[in-house]
Each structure stands twice: as structure tokens, then as C-alpha cells.
Amino acid sequence: MVAWADYKAEAKSRGALALELYVATSVPAKLPEDVKAVLPAHLAYQAKLEGEGALAFAGPLSDETGAHMQGMGMIIYRAADLEAARALADADPMHQSGARSYVLRRWMINEGSFTLSVGLSTKHLSLC
């Protein structure tokens, strides 16, 4: 098994971005009613993190067919290190309350793209 730091250095040396983010996969640990009860506090917490720049992306995942909601979610944090990302995940009201549990992993972004369109006069913003 390759050490993470060694792989990251190798990726950078070959010209990859090697941007390190942290991915929490979050699953229900209690009843749906318990999860729904904490949802407003969870969303407020995520909005706070987004405003601070610590939340890159977050949202639900479908089941394997793509047709149904199964309750799993993914939260991608920007943090200095794994411990700082864990502190962000631990402070989420969903996780603090025990309504959901999570697994946290490092994620290295090497390739990809996104498109940002800004209409200056219309003040329209589109992200794809």
C-alpha cells in the first residue's frame, strides 16, 4: 500500500492538481423522524461553513439504480488536515445528535473541470 503523502507528491510531480479535500459519507443512524428534527440546524450549520469557505459541496446520494433516495449523503470539506475536517464533521448537528453517522476520507483531486458562467448585466450565475 502506498503512503498518502508519497502518492500526493508523485501526483504533483507529474503535473496533477493534487488538491486535497475531505469527504464525509453520512448515513442515517436513527429513525427518519430524528433526522428530520435536526435538519434545520444541520442546514444552518452547512450554510455557515459554506460562508466561511469550509464547505465545498454537500448533498444526498441516490441508490445504485439512480431512481430512489436512500438517505446517504456526501459532504466535502476544505480543511487544513484530516483532524480539522473531522472537527467540522463532528460539529455538524446531525452527527452531534447521533441522528446520522459518518465515515471521513481524504480525497485528492487530480483532474476534472467545471464551468462557471457570470452574466454581468443580468447578474445571472450558472455553475455546471
C-alpha positions as CSV (number, residue, x, y, z in Angstrom):
1,M,0.0,0.0,0.0
2,V,1.4,3.4,-1.0
3,A,1.6,6.1,1.7
4,W,-0.8,9.0,1.0
5,A,2.0,11.7,1.2
6,D,4.1,9.8,-1.2
7,Y,1.3,9.4,-3.7
8,K,0.4,13.1,-3.4
9,A,4.0,14.1,-4.1
10,E,4.1,11.8,-7.1
11,A,0.8,13.3,-8.4
12,K,2.2,16.8,-8.1
13,S,5.4,15.9,-9.8
14,R,3.6,14.6,-12.9
15,G,1.6,17.9,-13.1
16,A,-1.7,16.8,-11.4
17,L,-3.5,19.3,-9.3
18,A,-3.2,17.2,-6.1
19,L,-5.8,19.3,-4.3
20,E,-6.7,17.6,-1.0
21,L,-10.2,17.8,0.3
22,Y,-12.1,15.7,2.8
23,V,-15.2,13.6,2.0
24,A,-17.7,12.5,4.7
25,T,-20.3,9.9,3.7
26,S,-23.1,10.3,6.1
27,V,-25.8,7.8,6.7
28,P,-28.9,7.7,9.0
29,A,-28.2,6.2,12.4
30,K,-31.7,6.8,13.9
31,L,-35.3,7.0,12.6
32,P,-36.3,9.3,9.8
33,E,-38.2,11.5,12.2
34,D,-35.0,12.0,14.2
35,V,-33.1,13.0,11.1
36,K,-35.9,15.4,10.1
37,A,-35.9,17.0,13.5
38,V,-32.2,18.0,13.2
39,L,-32.4,19.0,9.5
40,P,-32.9,22.8,10.1
41,A,-29.9,23.0,12.4
42,H,-27.8,20.9,10.0
43,L,-28.7,23.1,7.1
44,A,-27.9,26.2,9.1
45,Y,-24.5,24.7,10.0
46,Q,-23.7,23.9,6.4
47,A,-24.7,27.4,5.3
48,K,-22.3,28.8,8.0
49,L,-19.5,26.5,6.7
50,E,-20.2,27.5,3.1
51,G,-19.9,31.2,4.1
52,E,-16.6,30.5,5.8
53,G,-15.3,28.6,2.8
54,A,-15.0,25.3,4.7
55,L,-17.8,23.5,2.8
56,A,-17.0,22.7,-0.9
57,F,-20.1,20.6,-1.8
58,A,-22.8,18.7,0.0
59,G,-25.9,16.8,-0.9
60,P,-27.8,13.5,-1.0
61,L,-26.8,10.4,-3.0
62,S,-29.3,8.1,-4.8
63,D,-29.4,4.3,-4.5
64,E,-27.5,2.3,-7.1
65,T,-30.3,2.5,-9.6
66,G,-30.4,6.3,-9.5
67,A,-34.2,6.1,-9.1
68,H,-34.5,6.4,-5.3
69,M,-33.4,8.3,-2.3
70,Q,-31.7,6.0,0.2
71,G,-30.7,8.5,2.9
72,M,-26.9,8.6,2.2
73,G,-25.3,12.0,1.8
74,M,-21.9,13.3,0.9
75,I,-20.2,16.3,2.4
76,I,-16.9,17.6,1.0
77,Y,-14.9,19.9,3.4
78,R,-12.0,22.2,2.8
79,A,-9.7,21.9,5.8
80,A,-6.1,22.1,6.8
81,D,-5.8,18.4,7.6
82,L,-7.8,15.3,8.4
83,E,-8.2,16.2,12.1
84,A,-9.6,19.7,11.2
85,A,-12.1,18.1,8.8
86,R,-13.1,15.6,11.5
87,A,-13.8,18.5,13.8
88,L,-16.1,20.0,11.2
89,A,-17.9,16.8,10.7
90,D,-18.2,16.2,14.5
91,A,-19.7,19.6,15.0
92,D,-22.5,19.0,12.4
93,P,-25.7,18.8,14.4
94,M,-26.7,15.7,12.5
95,H,-23.6,13.9,13.8
96,Q,-23.6,15.5,17.2
97,S,-27.1,14.4,17.9
98,G,-26.4,10.8,16.7
99,A,-29.2,11.1,14.0
100,R,-26.5,10.3,11.4
101,S,-23.1,8.8,11.4
102,Y,-20.3,9.4,9.0
103,V,-17.0,8.0,7.5
104,L,-14.4,10.5,6.6
105,R,-11.7,10.1,4.0
106,R,-9.1,12.2,2.3
107,W,-9.9,13.0,-1.4
108,M,-7.2,14.1,-3.8
109,I,-8.5,15.9,-6.9
110,N,-6.1,15.5,-9.8
111,E,-8.2,16.0,-12.9
112,G,-11.6,17.4,-14.0
113,S,-13.3,20.7,-14.8
114,F,-16.3,22.8,-14.0
115,T,-17.9,25.7,-15.8
116,L,-18.8,29.0,-14.3
117,S,-20.9,31.5,-16.2
118,V,-21.5,35.0,-14.9
119,G,-23.8,37.4,-16.7
120,L,-22.5,40.8,-15.8
121,S,-25.5,42.9,-16.8
122,T,-28.1,40.3,-15.9
123,K,-26.4,39.2,-12.7
124,H,-27.1,35.6,-13.7
125,L,-24.8,33.0,-12.3
126,S,-24.6,29.4,-13.5
127,L,-22.3,26.6,-12.3
128,C,-22.0,23.3,-14.3
